[in-house]
Amino acid sequence: MDIEWLVELRAEVLRADLARLGAFDEHRVRERMRAAFRPQNTQVIVVDGADAGSISLREEQDARWIEHFYLAASAQNRGIGSSVLEQVLPAEDPRPFKLNVLQGSPARRLYERFGFAAYAQD
């Protein structure tokens, strides 16, 4: 798995939202991905034979976290995010799924369609 491709994907996907929030930093956005990357938790999303995104699932005792769920711009608004969540969410595990979303991110609409609700905001 190519960590540098994932680092650039994260920077590309988060750029507009972080810039809107006044928090985009070219170096920091990449370093945070490098520091948090766990290859054993991460899957590459392939669309039409090409790498188009990523998703990581991290398990804790009381919850399962969806992290680093990024789709390249060419894969957005095509139902791919919904398809990925349809495969990930229906698990026979009673622990809830949790995730973090940037304020005002269009991705929030996707998560709300799958029953996620805001718990806290900062």
Secondary structure, DSSP 8 states (H G I E B T S, - for coil): --HHHHHHHHHHHHHHHHHHTT---HHHHHHHHHHH--GGGEEEEEETTEEEEEEEEEE-SS-EEEEEEEE-GGGTTSSHHHHHHHHHS--S--S-EE----TT-THHHHHHHTT-------
